[in-house]
Amino acid sequence: MSRRGFTLIELLVVMAIIATLTAILIPAIGLVRDKVRRSQAAGMVAALHQAMFSYAAEERRHRFPTAAADLGLGWAPPEAAPASGVLNLLEAQNFDFDRSALDRSVAAPYPLLDPWRRPYRYQADADLLGTSGAQRPLGCDGVSPPLEAWNAAGVRPWAYIWSTGRDGSADGRGWIYQRDH
């Protein structure tokens, strides 16, 4: 009677092939996940950017919401201090965002987090004339060098929202933002 089955060598060869294929696929899956995260962040930045301009168009004095001291986008529940975050002002326009993206580990207003769990940033022209403050966002820590000028003409109003991206760099490399409205 002959026995059916795999020899030890055959089993080891199959395991080596599976391990090799897995080693090839894991980095590719990581790249795809990063592209999906970039796409999600770009979509959120575009939606927030459009909502800011809609808010300014409908606001009585036609101004963008003022930026927080840390340039973060925050939201507070209704029982918290009124108008304590930019997202509360946009919420009045029925701007819809995923509440699970809020960092509730800190006190309200809760920062809105990008897919890498870093806060989105926001900076606006206070007088809507394109003349107030710097014409570009500062680094995310408020001290480091800003991005290259986004508003080269320097005469149009601006409101910028950005994600620091995968590496979270303060120098603008890898940031996700929208150049124009």
C-alpha positions in Angstrom: 0.0 0.0 0.0 1.4 3.4 -0.9 0.7 6.4 1.3 -0.6 9.7 -0.1 0.7 13.0 1.2 3.2 15.7 0.9 6.8 15.3 1.6 8.6 17.7 3.9 10.4 19.2 1.0 7.2 19.9 -1.0 5.6 21.5 2.1 8.6 23.7 2.7 8.7 24.8 -1.0 5.0 25.8 -0.8 5.5 27.7 2.4 8.5 29.5 0.8 6.4 30.5 -2.2 3.5 31.8 0.0 6.0 33.8 2.2 7.6 35.3 -0.9 4.2 36.4 -2.3 3.2 37.8 1.0 6.4 39.8 1.2 5.7 41.3 -2.2 2.1 42.1 -1.5 2.4 43.8 2.0 4.2 46.9 0.7 1.8 47.2 -2.2 -1.1 47.1 0.2 0.5 49.9 2.3 0.9 52.1 -0.8 -2.8 51.6 -1.7 -3.9 52.4 1.8 -1.8 55.6 1.7 -3.3 56.6 -1.6 -6.8 56.1 -0.2 -5.9 58.2 2.9 -4.6 61.0 0.7 -7.8 60.8 -1.4 -9.9 61.0 1.7 -7.9 64.0 3.1 -8.1 65.8 -0.2 -11.8 65.3 -0.4 -12.3 66.6 3.1 -10.1 69.6 2.4 -12.0 70.4 -0.7 -15.4 70.1 1.1 -14.2 72.3 4.0 -12.7 74.8 1.6 -16.0 75.1 -0.3 -18.0 75.3 2.9 -15.7 78.2 4.1 -16.5 80.2 0.9 -20.2 79.4 1.2 -20.1 80.5 4.8 -18.4 83.8 3.8 -20.9 84.4 1.0 -23.8 84.0 3.4 -22.4 85.7 6.4 -23.7 89.2 7.1 -20.3 90.9 6.8 -19.0 88.4 4.2 -16.1 87.3 6.3 -14.5 83.9 6.9 -14.6 82.5 10.4 -11.6 83.5 12.4 -8.8 81.0 12.9 -8.1 79.5 16.3 -4.7 80.4 17.9 -3.4 76.9 17.0 -4.8 77.0 13.5 -6.9 74.0 14.3 -10.5 73.2 13.1 -12.5 72.5 16.2 -16.1 71.5 17.0 -17.9 71.7 20.4 -21.2 70.0 21.4 -24.2 72.4 21.7 -23.9 72.3 25.5 -20.4 73.8 25.4 -19.6 77.5 24.9 -21.4 78.8 21.8 -19.4 79.3 18.6 -16.3 77.8 20.2 -15.1 76.2 16.9 -15.1 76.9 13.2 -17.0 73.7 12.5 -19.8 74.9 14.7 -20.2 77.9 12.4 -20.2 75.7 9.3 -22.7 73.3 11.0 -25.2 76.1 10.8 -25.0 75.8 7.0 -25.6 72.0 7.2 -22.0 71.1 6.6 -21.9 67.4 7.3 -18.7 65.8 8.6 -17.9 62.5 10.3 -18.1 63.0 14.1 -15.8 59.9 14.5 -13.0 62.0 13.1 -13.1 64.3 16.2 -10.4 63.9 18.8 -12.4 63.6 22.0 -9.3 62.8 24.1 -8.9 66.6 24.7 -11.3 69.3 25.9 -13.8 70.9 23.6 -13.6 72.3 20.9 -12.5 68.9 19.6 -10.1 69.0 16.7 -11.1 67.5 13.4 -8.5 64.8 12.5 -7.3 63.7 9.1 -6.9 60.0 8.1 -3.4 60.0 9.8 -5.1 61.2 13.1 -3.5 64.7 12.9 -5.6 67.8 13.1 -6.6 69.6 9.9 -5.4 73.2 9.9 -7.2 76.4 8.9 -6.1 80.0 8.3 -8.2 82.8 6.8 -8.0 86.4 5.5 -9.8 88.3 8.3 -11.1 91.2 6.2 -11.8 89.3 2.9 -9.7 91.9 1.0 -6.7 89.7 0.5 -4.7 92.2 2.6 -4.9 91.0 6.2 -2.1 88.9 7.7 0.2 86.6 5.8 -0.9 85.5 2.4 -0.1 81.8 3.1 -0.5 79.4 6.0 2.3 79.2 8.5 3.8 75.9 9.4 1.6 73.7 11.6 3.4 74.8 14.7 2.9 78.5 13.9 6.6 79.1 13.9 8.2 77.1 11.1 8.5 78.4 7.5 5.3 78.8 5.6 4.4 77.1 2.3 5.2 78.9 -0.9 2.7 81.6 -1.6 -0.7 80.2 -2.6 -2.2 83.6 -3.5 0.5 85.0 -5.8 -1.6 88.0 -6.8 -2.1 88.9 -3.2 -5.3 90.8 -3.9 -8.0 88.1 -3.6 -9.5 86.9 -0.3 -8.4 83.5 0.9 -9.3 80.8 3.4 -6.9 77.8 3.5 -7.5 74.4 5.0 -4.8 71.8 4.9 -3.7 68.4 6.2 -0.1 67.9 7.1 -0.3 64.6 5.4 1.4 61.2 6.2 4.7 62.6 7.5 3.1 65.5 9.4 6.0 67.8 8.4 5.8 71.5 9.3 7.6 72.6 6.2 4.9 71.9 3.6 6.3 68.8 2.1 3.5 66.3 1.6 0.7 68.7 2.7 -2.7 68.2 1.2 -4.4 71.5 0.4 -6.5 73.2 -2.3 -4.9 76.1 -4.1 -7.9 78.0 -5.4 -11.7 78.3 -4.9 
